[in-house]
């Protein structure tokens, strides 16, 4: 059982499931709420829940054990996450969840491209084919025909 909890595949699948629920819950939740304010509420909930998890599991880490470089990139990641959430909630406010979510998942394609361009990661031909299929699939699901 412990080995499955250490599997990146399990956590990635759970991430996908929770991301899907995020779209559905958010679409219903923002019905009569400004999308930016809804993002603010969501952020408070995440902050409180994660703080409780860190304290409850004893994973709190002293802030002086984190390098300046790590801080920089974590702050940049946080800013990107915030921008993503603001854009996502605004898109959900304006569009159908079934069309917004696939376009949001184009991030998978961008991660592959950025990983190769900036992190030196290498993708095989089948990997690139998968990236192309994800892009095509996202566009087809979002297409209003």
C-alpha positions as CSV (number, residue, x, y, z in Angstrom):
1,X,0.0,0.0,0.0
2,X,2.8,2.4,0.8
3,X,4.3,2.0,-2.7
4,X,1.1,3.2,-4.3
5,X,1.1,6.3,-2.2
6,X,4.6,7.1,-3.5
7,X,3.4,6.7,-7.1
8,X,3.5,9.9,-9.2
9,X,0.8,8.3,-11.4
10,X,-1.7,8.0,-8.5
11,X,-1.1,11.7,-7.5
12,X,-1.4,12.9,-11.1
13,X,-4.7,11.0,-11.6
14,X,-6.0,12.4,-8.3
15,X,-4.9,15.9,-9.5
16,X,-6.9,15.4,-12.7
17,X,-10.0,14.2,-10.8
18,X,-9.8,17.2,-8.4
19,X,-9.2,19.6,-11.3
20,X,-12.3,18.3,-13.0
21,X,-14.3,18.8,-9.8
22,X,-12.8,22.3,-9.5
23,X,-14.3,23.3,-12.8
24,X,-17.8,21.9,-12.0
25,X,-17.9,23.3,-8.4
26,X,-16.5,26.7,-9.5
27,X,-19.0,27.0,-12.4
28,X,-21.8,26.5,-10.0
29,X,-20.2,28.6,-7.2
30,X,-19.5,31.7,-9.3
31,X,-23.1,32.0,-10.6
32,X,-23.8,35.2,-8.6
33,X,-20.2,36.1,-7.6
34,X,-17.5,38.2,-9.2
35,X,-14.9,35.9,-10.6
36,X,-12.0,37.6,-8.9
37,X,-13.7,37.5,-5.5
38,X,-14.5,33.9,-6.1
39,X,-10.8,33.3,-6.7
40,X,-10.0,35.1,-3.5
41,X,-12.3,32.8,-1.5
42,X,-10.9,29.7,-3.1
43,X,-7.3,30.9,-2.2
44,X,-8.3,31.4,1.4
45,X,-9.7,27.9,1.6
46,X,-6.6,26.4,0.0
47,X,-4.3,28.4,2.3
48,X,-6.2,27.2,5.4
49,X,-6.5,23.6,4.3
50,X,-2.8,23.3,3.3
51,X,-1.7,25.0,6.5
52,X,-3.7,22.4,8.5
53,X,-2.2,19.6,6.5
54,X,1.3,20.8,7.1
55,X,0.8,21.2,10.8
56,X,-1.2,18.0,11.2
57,X,1.5,15.9,9.4
58,X,4.5,17.6,10.9
59,X,5.8,18.8,7.5
60,X,6.1,22.5,8.4
61,X,9.6,23.6,7.3
62,X,11.6,26.5,8.9
63,X,11.6,29.3,6.4
64,X,15.4,29.9,6.8
65,X,16.1,26.4,5.3
66,X,14.9,27.5,1.9
67,X,17.4,29.0,-0.5
68,X,17.0,32.4,-2.2
69,X,16.7,30.7,-5.6
70,X,14.0,28.4,-4.3
71,X,12.1,31.4,-2.9
72,X,12.4,33.3,-6.2
73,X,11.0,30.4,-8.2
74,X,8.3,29.6,-5.7
75,X,7.2,33.2,-5.7
76,X,7.1,33.2,-9.5
77,X,5.2,30.0,-9.5
78,X,2.7,31.5,-7.0
79,X,2.2,34.5,-9.2
80,X,1.7,32.3,-12.2
81,X,-0.8,30.2,-10.3
82,X,-2.7,33.2,-9.2
83,X,-2.8,34.6,-12.7
84,X,-4.0,31.2,-14.0
85,X,-6.8,31.0,-11.4
86,X,-8.0,34.5,-12.1
87,X,-8.1,33.8,-15.8
88,X,-9.7,30.4,-15.3
89,X,-12.5,31.7,-13.1
90,X,-13.1,34.6,-15.5
91,X,-13.3,32.1,-18.3
92,X,-15.7,29.9,-16.3
93,X,-17.9,32.9,-15.6
94,X,-18.1,33.6,-19.3
95,X,-18.1,30.2,-20.9
96,X,-19.2,26.6,-20.5
97,X,-17.1,24.4,-18.1
98,X,-17.0,21.7,-20.8
99,X,-15.3,24.1,-23.2
100,X,-13.2,26.2,-20.7
101,X,-11.5,23.2,-19.1
102,X,-10.1,21.6,-22.3
103,X,-8.5,24.9,-23.3
104,X,-7.1,25.3,-19.8
105,X,-5.6,21.8,-20.2
106,X,-3.6,23.1,-23.1
107,X,-1.2,23.8,-20.3
108,X,-0.1,20.2,-20.8
109,X,1.1,21.1,-24.3
110,X,2.8,24.2,-23.0
111,X,4.6,22.4,-20.2
112,X,6.0,19.9,-22.8
113,X,7.2,22.8,-25.0
114,X,8.6,24.8,-22.1
115,X,10.2,21.7,-20.6
116,X,12.1,21.0,-23.8
117,X,13.0,24.7,-24.4
118,X,13.9,25.8,-20.9
119,X,14.7,22.6,-18.8
120,X,16.5,20.6,-21.5
121,X,14.0,17.7,-21.3
122,X,13.8,15.4,-24.2
123,X,10.6,13.9,-25.7
124,X,10.5,10.9,-28.1
125,X,8.4,10.8,-31.3
126,X,5.5,9.0,-29.5
127,X,5.7,11.7,-26.8
128,X,5.4,14.5,-29.4
129,X,2.6,12.6,-31.0
130,X,0.8,12.6,-27.7
131,X,1.3,16.3,-27.2
132,X,-0.2,16.9,-30.7
133,X,-3.2,14.7,-29.9
134,X,-3.7,16.6,-26.6
135,X,-3.7,19.9,-28.4
136,X,-6.0,18.6,-31.2
137,X,-8.3,17.0,-28.6
138,X,-8.5,20.2,-26.5
139,X,-9.5,22.2,-29.6
140,X,-12.1,19.7,-30.7
141,X,-13.7,19.4,-27.2
142,X,-13.8,23.2,-27.0
143,X,-15.2,23.6,-30.5
144,X,-18.8,24.7,-30.6
145,X,-20.1,22.9,-33.7
